[in-house]
Amino acid sequence: MSFDVLISGGRVLDGTGAPPYRADVGIDGDRVTAVGRLDGAPARTVIDAAGRFVAPGFVDCHAHGDAVVFEPGVQLAALRQGVTTFVLGQDGLSFAPGSAETVAYASRYFAAVNGALTEGPLTVAELLGGYDRAVPLNTVYLLPHGTIRYDVMGPSPDAASPGDLAKMRRQVERGLSEGAAGLSSGLEYLPGRYADAQELAALCEPLGALPYVTHMRAYGVRAEVGMAEVVDIATRSGAAVHVSHLHGPAPVLLPLVEEALGKGVDLTFDTYPYLRSNTILAMVVLPPSVPGAETERALAMIASGELDDWWQGLADLWPRLTVSHAPGMEWVEGLTMVAAAERAGIEPAELCRRLLTETRLQAGVVSARPDEGPEGEQSVRRMLRHPSQTGGSDGIYVGGHPHPRGFGAFARFLGQHVRELRDWTWEQAVVHLASHPARRFGLADRGLVRRGFAADLVVFDPAVVGDRATYTAPRTLAEGVDDVIVSGVRVLAGGELTGATPGRALRP
């Protein structure tokens, strides 16, 4: 018996929840072909895993790599954490399906989150084809509801007519036939904010076993509103549901999760192990009356002075915002709104107005939560221990000073929440980060170290693995993951990219 690749001497965490066991893993082509004692078996490539764990590659259930996954720095950031698959198309906004105008809108409105693609029209099949074997990571794509709504209705705040709904549903059905793995919504973003539960449920009906993935309409202390809508949509449509970045407060959220599960909703959720968020500035600071989906109208309202009283009511918000992305005003990146305003000799409200105007609403910010501190940390820990939790970084890689989660979330799960805090055992961590997400998104041949399964594998040192990225140095790479295999090909060796691009555009 000989192999293309042999991982020898490691302890296997197979993804079933079983304790680690000593075994070698043999790979031929893109498949695992043997798991067991394979001492002396010849192989073209041998990876010595002595003292390390061998696990299925991790699935990042919420990643914003849509336009930037082609960048080596982003690829390295993910692979150094053992992430082999990105789930893209999050928050209801991405690049397909859409006309040239729709692609341009998604590129402009969500530039601080997903980056930008400049050419359309674009189908789901074309987008997936662009990822396939072009990058070292696998990609999974969710149909973005907001993009589809914009493609059919433009920036209109109106309720969808029966004709509009029929057009949107045809886009969903076609996207699923071309390989999409679910439908996402972003109900605090535009134009997704304008949809009601009836519209969303109708678009969820074609999903079958695939999930409806939602950035809810309300979080935090108002999460009851968001979760009630989630349950309503699931009940109307019969769809499985996956809630994005459900962090806390745990005393509010966990009873809502249990209530939904008790009603028979097939519910999962993802969290990342940080308290701060990262999003577009316009979503955080503009009142609902400003049509952020219509750039020129929004900029005219900002310039007119009619928001001056509104800005003054945000005094408590300014110290919590750090600028992550400011094209044309890069000097403010990494500074809080207060510090940047002081440097410019103006008030924070005026700095905010300038940021929105000069970046044409494309500025991004990292935002501290009001409950940052021990209470918030306990909420994060309680949420990630729930059996319905999956790992997601919500990684944003755009801008000079992004949130560190894209560079450290999965390593932080392992180093802090397994090794140090013992919120999970090692075997539980692999269930939450690999096998559970693979099931959720219909990846039937991934998420386990098992004969016949796809050879997406990570080899990591349990004594070393951990995050090094911080809010002040967010692009610092994680440590402890030195060898990663995707579809049977070594993409990370000695902690460095090999240059191989075997990543597949995965279809459920």
C-alpha positions as CSV (number, residue, x, y, z in Angstrom):
1,M,0.0,0.0,0.0
2,S,1.4,3.4,-1.0
3,F,0.0,6.9,-0.8
4,D,0.3,10.3,-2.4
5,V,0.5,11.8,1.1
6,L,1.0,10.2,4.5
7,I,0.4,12.0,7.7
8,S,2.2,9.9,10.3
9,G,2.5,9.7,14.0
10,G,-0.3,12.2,15.0
11,R,-3.3,11.9,17.2
12,V,-6.5,12.0,15.2
13,L,-9.5,14.1,16.2
14,D,-11.9,12.6,13.7
15,G,-14.8,15.0,14.1
16,T,-17.3,12.6,15.6
17,G,-16.6,13.8,19.1
18,A,-14.6,10.8,20.0
19,P,-11.4,11.3,22.0
20,P,-8.1,11.6,20.0
21,Y,-6.4,8.4,19.0
22,R,-3.0,7.6,17.6
23,A,-3.3,6.9,13.8
24,D,-1.7,7.6,10.5
25,V,-3.7,9.1,7.6
26,G,-3.1,8.0,4.0
27,I,-4.3,10.2,1.1
28,D,-4.6,9.3,-2.6
29,G,-5.8,12.0,-5.0
30,D,-8.3,14.2,-3.1
31,R,-9.5,11.5,-0.7
32,V,-8.6,10.0,2.6
33,T,-8.0,6.3,1.7
34,A,-6.7,4.9,5.0
35,V,-6.8,5.8,8.7
36,G,-4.9,3.6,11.1
37,R,-1.4,2.2,11.8
38,L,0.4,2.6,8.5
39,D,4.0,2.2,9.7
40,G,6.5,2.1,6.9
41,A,4.0,2.7,4.1
42,P,5.6,4.5,1.1
43,A,4.3,7.9,0.1
44,R,5.4,10.7,-2.2
45,T,5.0,13.2,0.7
46,V,5.3,12.4,4.4
47,I,4.2,14.8,7.1
48,D,5.5,14.0,10.5
49,A,2.7,14.8,12.9
50,A,4.3,13.4,16.1
51,G,3.1,15.5,19.1
52,R,0.4,17.1,17.0
53,F,-3.3,16.7,16.3
54,V,-4.7,15.8,12.9
55,A,-8.2,17.1,12.4
56,P,-10.6,17.8,9.5
57,G,-10.2,21.3,8.1
58,F,-12.3,23.9,9.8
59,V,-15.3,25.6,8.1
60,D,-15.6,29.3,8.7
61,C,-19.4,29.6,8.7
62,H,-19.3,33.4,8.4
63,A,-16.5,34.9,6.3
64,H,-16.3,38.1,4.2
65,G,-13.7,36.9,1.7
66,D,-16.0,37.3,-1.3
67,A,-13.6,39.6,-3.3
68,V,-10.4,39.2,-1.2
69,V,-10.0,35.4,-1.0
70,F,-7.8,35.8,-4.0
71,E,-5.2,37.7,-1.9
72,P,-2.3,35.6,-0.5
73,G,-2.4,37.5,2.8
74,V,-6.1,36.5,3.3
75,Q,-5.4,32.9,2.3
76,L,-2.5,32.7,4.8
77,A,-4.5,34.3,7.6
78,A,-7.2,31.6,7.2
79,L,-4.9,28.6,6.7
80,R,-2.7,29.5,9.7
81,Q,-5.8,28.9,11.8
82,G,-6.7,25.6,10.1
83,V,-9.6,27.1,8.1
84,T,-10.0,25.2,4.8
85,T,-13.5,26.5,3.8
86,F,-15.0,29.9,3.7
87,V,-18.8,30.3,3.6
88,L,-19.4,33.4,1.6
89,G,-22.4,35.5,0.5
90,Q,-23.1,36.6,4.0
91,D,-25.5,39.2,5.4
92,G,-27.6,39.3,2.3
93,L,-25.0,41.1,0.2
94,S,-22.6,39.8,-2.3
95,F,-22.0,39.9,-6.1
96,A,-24.3,37.2,-7.6
97,P,-26.8,36.9,-9.1
98,G,-27.0,40.3,-10.5
99,S,-26.9,42.7,-13.4
100,A,-23.9,45.1,-13.9
101,E,-25.8,47.7,-11.9
102,T,-26.4,45.3,-9.1
103,V,-22.8,44.1,-8.9
104,A,-21.7,47.8,-8.8
105,Y,-24.1,48.4,-6.0
106,A,-22.9,45.5,-3.9
107,S,-19.3,46.6,-4.6
108,R,-20.0,50.1,-3.5
109,Y,-22.3,49.6,-0.5
110,F,-20.4,46.7,1.1
111,A,-16.9,47.8,0.0
112,A,-15.8,48.0,3.6
113,V,-16.9,44.5,4.3
114,N,-16.5,42.2,1.2
115,G,-14.2,44.3,-1.0
116,A,-15.3,45.0,-4.5
117,L,-15.8,43.3,-7.8
118,T,-16.2,45.8,-10.6
119,E,-17.7,43.8,-13.5
120,G,-21.1,42.4,-14.0
121,P,-23.5,40.9,-14.8
122,L,-22.7,37.8,-12.8
123,T,-24.5,34.5,-12.2
124,V,-23.9,32.2,-9.3
125,A,-22.3,29.6,-11.7
126,E,-19.9,32.2,-12.9
127,L,-19.0,33.4,-9.5
128,L,-18.4,29.8,-8.3
129,G,-16.4,29.1,-11.4
130,G,-14.1,32.0,-10.6
131,Y,-13.3,30.5,-7.2
132,D,-12.9,26.9,-8.3
133,R,-9.3,25.8,-8.2
134,A,-8.1,29.4,-8.3
135,V,-7.4,29.7,-4.5
136,P,-6.1,27.3,-1.8
137,L,-9.3,27.5,0.2
138,N,-12.7,25.9,-0.5
139,T,-15.6,28.2,-0.9
140,V,-19.3,27.8,-0.2
141,Y,-21.8,30.4,-1.4
142,L,-25.0,31.6,0.0
143,L,-27.6,33.4,-2.2
144,P,-27.7,37.0,-0.8
145,H,-31.3,38.2,-0.4
146,G,-30.4,41.9,-0.5
147,T,-28.5,41.5,-3.8
148,I,-31.5,39.6,-5.3
149,R,-33.9,42.2,-4.0
150,Y,-31.9,45.1,-5.4
151,D,-31.6,43.3,-8.8
152,V,-35.4,43.0,-9.0
153,M,-36.6,46.1,-7.1
154,G,-33.6,48.5,-7.0
155,P,-33.3,50.5,-3.8
156,S,-37.1,50.6,-3.3
157,P,-38.4,50.5,0.3
158,D,-41.7,49.2,-0.9
159,A,-43.2,45.8,-0.1
160,A,-42.5,43.3,-2.8
161,S,-45.4,42.8,-5.2
162,P,-46.5,39.3,-6.3
163,G,-44.6,39.9,-9.6
164,D,-41.5,41.1,-7.7
165,L,-41.7,38.1,-5.4
166,A,-42.0,35.7,-8.4
167,K,-38.9,37.2,-10.0
168,M,-36.9,36.9,-6.8
169,R,-38.0,33.3,-6.3
170,R,-36.9,32.4,-9.8
171,Q,-33.4,33.9,-9.0
172,V,-33.3,31.8,-5.8
173,E,-34.3,28.6,-7.6
174,R,-31.7,29.2,-10.4
175,G,-29.0,30.0,-7.9
176,L,-29.7,26.8,-6.0
177,S,-29.5,24.8,-9.2
178,E,-26.1,26.4,-9.9
179,G,-24.6,25.4,-6.6
180,A,-25.6,27.8,-3.8
181,A,-25.8,26.3,-0.3
182,G,-28.5,28.4,1.2
183,L,-30.0,31.9,1.3
184,S,-28.7,34.7,3.5
185,S,-30.3,37.9,4.7
186,G,-29.0,41.1,6.3
187,L,-32.0,42.8,7.9
188,E,-30.1,45.8,9.3
189,Y,-28.6,46.5,5.9
190,L,-30.1,47.9,2.7
191,P,-32.2,46.9,0.9
192,G,-32.7,43.7,3.0
193,R,-34.1,45.9,5.8
194,Y,-37.2,46.6,3.7
195,A,-38.2,42.9,3.5
196,D,-40.9,41.4,5.8
197,A,-41.2,37.9,7.1
198,Q,-43.7,37.0,4.3
199,E,-41.2,37.9,1.6
200,L,-38.3,36.1,3.2
201,A,-40.4,33.0,3.9
202,A,-41.5,32.8,0.3
203,L,-37.9,32.9,-0.8
204,C,-36.9,30.2,1.7
205,E,-39.4,27.7,0.5
206,P,-37.2,26.3,-2.3
207,L,-34.3,25.7,0.1
208,G,-35.2,22.1,1.1
209,A,-32.6,21.0,3.7
210,L,-30.3,23.9,3.0
211,P,-30.3,26.8,5.6
212,Y,-31.7,30.3,5.7
213,V,-28.7,32.2,7.2
214,T,-29.6,35.5,8.8
215,H,-28.1,38.6,10.2
216,M,-31.3,39.3,12.2
217,R,-33.2,42.5,12.4
218,A,-32.3,43.1,16.0
219,Y,-29.6,41.8,18.4
220,G,-28.5,42.4,22.0
221,V,-31.2,43.3,24.4
222,R,-33.7,43.5,21.4
223,A,-32.8,40.0,20.2
224,E,-36.3,38.8,21.1
225,V,-37.6,40.8,18.1
226,G,-35.0,39.2,15.7
227,M,-35.5,35.7,17.0
228,A,-39.3,36.0,16.8
229,E,-39.0,36.8,13.1
230,V,-36.6,33.9,12.6
231,V,-39.1,31.5,14.1
232,D,-41.9,33.0,12.0
233,I,-39.9,32.6,8.8
234,A,-38.9,29.0,9.7
235,T,-42.5,28.1,10.6
236,R,-43.9,29.6,7.4
237,S,-41.3,28.1,5.1
238,G,-40.2,24.9,6.8
239,A,-36.5,26.0,6.3
240,A,-33.6,25.2,8.6
241,V,-32.2,28.4,10.1
242,H,-28.7,29.5,10.9
243,V,-28.3,32.8,12.9
244,S,-25.2,34.8,12.3
245,H,-22.9,36.2,15.0
246,L,-25.2,35.4,18.0
247,H,-22.9,36.5,20.9
248,G,-24.8,37.9,23.8
249,P,-26.1,38.8,26.2
250,A,-26.4,35.1,26.9
251,P,-29.2,35.4,29.6
252,V,-31.3,37.0,26.8
253,L,-30.2,34.8,23.9
254,L,-30.0,31.3,25.3
255,P,-33.7,31.1,26.4
256,L,-34.6,32.3,22.9
257,V,-32.5,29.6,21.3
258,E,-34.1,27.0,23.5
259,E,-37.6,28.3,22.8
260,A,-37.0,28.1,19.0
261,L,-35.6,24.5,19.3
262,G,-38.6,23.6,21.5
263,K,-40.9,24.7,18.7
264,G,-39.2,22.3,16.3
265,V,-37.0,24.9,14.4
266,D,-33.8,23.3,13.0
267,L,-31.6,26.1,14.4
268,T,-27.9,26.6,14.6
269,F,-25.9,29.8,15.0
270,D,-22.3,31.0,14.8
271,T,-20.2,33.1,17.1
272,Y,-16.7,34.5,17.2
273,P,-14.7,34.9,20.4
274,Y,-14.6,38.6,20.6
275,L,-16.8,41.4,21.9
276,R,-16.3,44.1,19.3
277,S,-17.9,44.1,15.9
278,N,-16.9,45.4,12.5
279,T,-19.2,46.8,9.9
280,I,-19.9,49.8,7.6
281,L,-20.0,53.2,9.4
282,A,-23.2,54.2,7.6
283,M,-25.1,51.3,9.1
284,V,-24.0,52.3,12.6
285,V,-24.6,56.1,12.5
286,L,-27.3,57.0,9.9
287,P,-30.9,57.2,10.9
288,P,-33.5,55.0,9.0
289,S,-34.7,58.1,7.2
290,V,-31.5,58.3,5.2
291,P,-31.6,56.1,2.1
292,G,-28.2,54.6,2.3
293,A,-28.8,52.4,-0.7
294,E,-29.0,55.6,-2.8
295,T,-25.6,57.2,-2.4
296,E,-26.3,60.5,-4.0
297,R,-29.5,61.1,-2.1
298,A,-27.9,60.1,1.2
299,L,-24.9,62.4,0.6
300,A,-27.2,65.3,-0.3
301,M,-29.0,64.8,3.0
302,I,-25.8,64.6,5.0
303,A,-24.5,67.8,3.3
304,S,-27.8,69.7,3.8
305,G,-27.3,69.9,7.6
306,E,-30.6,68.3,8.4
307,L,-28.8,65.5,10.4
308,D,-27.0,68.0,12.7
309,D,-29.3,67.3,15.6
310,W,-29.1,63.6,15.0
311,W,-25.3,63.6,15.2
312,Q,-25.4,65.4,18.6
313,G,-27.4,62.4,20.0
314,L,-24.5,60.0,19.2
315,A,-22.0,61.4,21.7
316,D,-21.9,58.1,23.7
317,L,-21.2,56.2,20.5
318,W,-18.1,58.1,19.3
319,P,-15.6,56.7,21.8
320,R,-16.6,53.1,20.9
321,L,-15.9,53.4,17.2
322,T,-12.4,52.8,15.7
323,V,-12.0,53.5,11.9
324,S,-11.1,50.3,10.0
325,H,-11.4,51.4,6.4
326,A,-11.4,55.0,5.0
327,P,-10.4,55.2,1.3
328,G,-8.8,58.6,0.7
329,M,-8.6,59.3,4.4
330,E,-6.2,56.5,5.4
331,W,-4.7,58.6,8.2
332,V,-7.7,57.9,10.4
333,E,-7.5,54.1,10.1
334,G,-6.7,52.6,13.5
335,L,-7.9,55.7,15.4
336,T,-11.0,56.1,17.4
337,M,-13.5,58.7,16.2
338,V,-12.6,60.8,19.2
339,A,-8.9,60.6,18.7
340,A,-9.1,61.2,14.9
341,A,-11.4,64.3,15.5
342,E,-8.9,65.7,18.0
343,R,-6.1,65.2,15.5
344,A,-8.1,67.1,12.9
345,G,-9.2,69.8,15.4
346,I,-12.9,69.2,14.9
347,E,-15.8,67.5,16.7
348,P,-16.4,63.8,16.3
349,A,-19.8,64.5,14.6
350,E,-18.0,66.6,12.0
351,L,-15.4,63.9,11.5
352,C,-18.1,61.4,11.0
353,R,-19.8,63.6,8.4
354,R,-16.5,64.0,6.5
355,L,-15.8,60.3,6.6
356,L,-19.2,59.5,5.1
357,T,-18.9,62.2,2.5
358,E,-15.3,61.7,1.4
359,T,-15.5,58.0,1.3
360,R,-18.9,58.1,-0.3
361,L,-20.4,56.0,2.5
362,Q,-17.6,53.3,2.1
363,A,-16.0,53.8,5.5
364,G,-15.8,50.9,7.9
365,V,-15.5,50.8,11.7
366,V,-14.8,48.4,14.6
367,S,-17.3,49.0,17.3
368,A,-17.0,48.2,21.0
369,R,-20.1,46.8,22.7
370,P,-21.6,48.6,25.7
371,D,-21.2,45.4,27.8
372,E,-17.5,45.0,27.0
373,G,-15.9,43.5,30.1
374,P,-16.3,40.4,32.3
375,E,-20.0,40.1,31.7
376,G,-19.6,40.2,28.0
377,E,-16.8,37.6,28.1
378,Q,-19.0,35.3,30.1
379,S,-21.7,35.6,27.5
380,V,-19.3,34.7,24.7
381,R,-18.3,31.6,26.7
382,R,-21.8,30.5,27.4
383,M,-22.9,30.9,23.8
384,L,-20.1,28.9,22.4
385,R,-20.7,26.1,24.7
386,H,-24.2,25.6,23.4
387,P,-24.5,22.4,21.2
388,S,-26.1,24.4,18.3
389,Q,-23.1,26.7,18.1
390,T,-20.6,26.7,15.1
391,G,-17.5,28.7,14.6
392,G,-17.5,31.8,12.4
393,S,-15.0,34.5,12.2
394,D,-17.1,37.2,10.5
395,G,-13.7,38.0,9.2
396,I,-13.3,41.3,7.3
397,Y,-10.0,41.8,5.6
398,V,-10.6,45.2,3.9
399,G,-8.9,48.4,5.1
400,G,-5.8,49.2,6.9
401,H,-7.0,48.4,10.4
402,P,-9.7,45.6,10.4
403,H,-11.0,43.6,13.3
404,P,-8.5,40.9,14.4
405,R,-11.1,38.2,14.2
406,G,-10.3,37.3,10.6
407,F,-6.7,36.6,11.6
408,G,-7.3,35.0,14.9
409,A,-10.8,33.7,15.7
410,F,-10.3,30.0,15.1
411,A,-6.9,30.0,16.7
412,R,-8.4,31.8,19.6
413,F,-11.1,29.2,19.9
414,L,-8.4,26.5,20.2
415,G,-5.8,28.4,22.3
416,Q,-8.0,30.2,24.7
417,H,-11.3,28.4,24.8
418,V,-9.9,24.9,24.7
419,R,-6.4,24.9,26.1
420,E,-6.7,27.7,28.7
421,L,-10.4,28.1,29.7
422,R,-11.5,24.5,28.9
423,D,-14.9,25.7,27.5
424,W,-14.5,22.8,25.0
425,T,-12.5,19.6,25.0
426,W,-10.3,19.2,21.9
427,E,-12.8,16.7,20.4
428,Q,-15.7,19.1,21.1
429,A,-13.9,21.9,19.4
430,V,-13.5,19.9,16.1
431,V,-17.3,19.1,16.2
432,H,-18.1,22.8,16.6
433,L,-15.5,24.0,14.0
434,A,-15.6,21.2,11.4
435,S,-18.2,18.4,11.4
436,H,-21.2,20.4,12.7
437,P,-20.7,23.2,10.1
438,A,-20.2,20.7,7.3
439,R,-23.5,19.1,8.1
440,R,-25.3,22.5,8.3
441,F,-24.2,23.5,4.8
442,G,-24.7,20.1,3.1
443,L,-21.0,19.2,2.7
444,A,-21.6,15.5,3.0
445,D,-18.0,14.4,2.3
446,R,-16.2,16.9,4.6
447,G,-15.9,17.6,8.3
448,L,-14.6,14.1,9.3
449,V,-11.3,12.3,9.1
450,R,-12.7,9.2,7.5
451,R,-11.9,6.9,4.7
452,G,-13.6,8.1,1.5
453,F,-14.0,11.6,2.7
454,A,-12.4,14.6,1.1
455,A,-8.8,15.2,2.3
456,D,-9.2,18.6,3.9
457,L,-6.9,18.2,6.9
458,V,-5.2,20.4,9.4
459,V,-2.2,19.4,11.6
460,F,-1.7,21.6,14.7
461,D,0.3,21.7,17.9
462,P,-2.1,21.8,20.9
463,A,0.6,23.3,23.1
464,V,1.2,26.2,20.8
465,V,-1.9,27.0,18.7
466,G,-3.3,30.4,19.5
467,D,-4.1,33.9,18.1
468,R,-1.7,36.8,18.1
469,A,-3.8,39.4,16.3
470,T,-5.0,42.2,18.5
471,Y,-7.1,45.4,18.1
472,T,-3.8,47.4,17.8
473,A,-2.1,44.9,15.5
474,P,-5.0,43.1,13.8
475,R,-3.1,41.6,10.9
476,T,-0.8,39.4,13.0
477,L,-0.9,35.8,11.9
478,A,-1.9,33.0,14.3
479,E,0.6,30.3,15.4
480,G,0.6,26.6,15.9
481,V,-0.9,25.4,12.6
482,D,2.0,24.7,10.2
483,D,0.6,22.0,7.8
484,V,-2.8,22.1,6.0
485,I,-4.1,19.9,3.2
486,V,-7.0,20.9,0.9
487,S,-8.5,18.3,-1.5
488,G,-5.4,16.1,-1.0
489,V,-2.9,18.9,-1.8
490,R,-0.6,20.5,0.7
491,V,-1.4,24.2,0.7
492,L,0.5,25.2,3.9
493,A,3.9,23.7,4.7
494,G,6.0,24.9,7.6
495,G,3.5,27.7,8.1
496,E,3.9,29.1,4.6
497,L,1.8,29.0,1.4
498,T,3.0,26.4,-1.1
499,G,1.4,28.2,-4.0
500,A,-1.0,25.3,-4.8
501,T,-4.6,26.3,-5.5
502,P,-6.7,23.1,-5.1
503,G,-9.6,24.9,-3.4
504,R,-13.0,23.8,-4.7
505,A,-16.2,25.8,-5.1
506,L,-18.3,23.4,-3.0
507,R,-21.8,22.6,-4.0
508,P,-24.0,20.8,-1.5
